Amino acid sequence: MLFGLPHSLSATLLGVSALFLFFYDPGNWIRGLMGDAIFLGFIAMIWTTAKVMLRSDYHGWDNFLAYMRLDFRCLDTKEWGGARLASLPLRSPYRCGAYDA
């Protein structure tokens, strides 16, 4: 945990912030400072919201990433029937009944 967030989420937010601070250049230093302050405030709001949401479940971010990698793209929809709570596949060759592979 880094300041209340998992390392992967905090590293992502810090990396995005660093890239913005390095590459944002409006040409005027006052507008640059205003843009930096607004963006850092935006990142602080995201950080605080994520910290409040993850304070009771530290694995929530990892569960979200696992969902995005597996179920969001529907990689196992044909075999498993999509995202569901059952631990057995929807269609199995070992199940009684017809199986159309």
N, C-alpha and C positions, 0 to 999 in steps of 0.2 A: 504494500500500500504506500502510496506517495500522496501526502496531504489529503487522505481520505478516499482516494480513487485507486483502482487497480493499476498496475504499472503499464499495461498495454494502453489503457484509455488515457492516462496522464501523459505518457510519452507521445501519443497521437496529438493531443491538444497542445502540448508544448512544441512539438515539431511544426504543426500548422501555424502556431503563433510566431515561431522563429522565421519560417519561410515568408510570412506576411511582412514581418518587420524588416527583413532583408531586402525584399523585392518591391515593396510598395514605395513609390516615389512620384508624388504629384508634381514635383518641380518647385514648389514653394515650401519652405521649411515650417511655416505656421500650419498650412494645410496638412503637411506630413505629420506633425505632432498631433493635430486633431484626429486624423485618420488612425494613427497608432493608438491613441487613447480610446477612441470609440471601439476599435477592434479588440483591444485588451479588455475593455468592459464587457464586450460580447462574449469573449472566451471566459471571463470570470462568471458571467451568468450561466453559461453552459456547465462550467466546473461545479458551481454551487448546486445547480439543479441535479446533476449527476450524483453529487455527493449525498444529497438528501434522498434521492431515489435508491441509492445503493447502500445506505447505512444499515439496513436490516438484512440485506442479501448481498454479500460481497461477490458472489459468483454470478450475479445477474448480468454483468457485462460479458462474461465468458459464455453464458448461456445464449445471449443475444448473438454473439459472433458465431457460435455453433449453429444456431438457427439460420443465420444468413448464409453460412457455407453449405448447409445441407438442405433444409426444407424450403427456404425462400426460392431457390432455383428449381425446385421440384425434381431433384435428381432421382429420388426413390419413389416417385408417384406410381409407376406401373407395378413394381413389385410389392411395395409396402402400403400403397393406398394413400400416400401423402402424410402430412403431419398429423399424428394422432397419439393417444396415450397408450394404446395396446402394445404389448411387447412382441406380439407375433405378427408375421406379415399377413396382409389381406388375402393374397393368393399364394398358396404353397403347394408344391407337388406332393407333399406328404399329407395333405388334407383330404378328408373324404369328399367325394364329389368330383365333378368334372374340372379339369384344369386345362386351359387352352394356352399353352406356352407358345 
